[in-house]
Amino acid sequence: MSQDVIALTPRMPDVKTLLAALHAGGPDLRVNQVGGGAVAQLCTEDGQLLVSVEAPRYLQAPGETERLPGPGARTDAPVWWTEVRASTTSPP
């Protein structure tokens, strides 16, 4: 199973900072890029996926931040949408 987290921010997240945060997960973990660089993954040495971070997307259309995640997530556009998916299973 996985747990999804969506961050809506007024400024684009700094990609280098995001990658540094993933790498800080531990010296025995690896940071990979997939999807032509559109997704960064934090994996164990044996390749088990722990966390993936999609490239931030810029939402400019009014109402998009309410439509996409659902009611109650309203914020004024434009914003940057960053999605993180984490495994809920712990590595062996």
C-alpha positions, 0 to 999 in steps of 0.5 A: 500500500501507499500513502499520498501527500500533496503539497500546494505551494505559492513558489516552485519547490527547489528541486535540489533541496527536495533531492537533498532531503531524499538523500538525507533519508540515510546513507544506505538509501539510493535516489533514482530518477525515472520517467525521464527525470519526472519522478525522483525515488528513494530506494533501499540498496536492493531496489525496494521503493520507499518514496517517490516525488513527482516533478512539481506542476504549475496550476494556473486555472481557477478552481483546479486546486479544488477540482483535483484533490477534491472539496475542502482543498481550496486555495487560490491559483496559481500554485505549485502542485507537488505529489509525494507517494510513500510505501506503508510497508517497512523494508526488511 
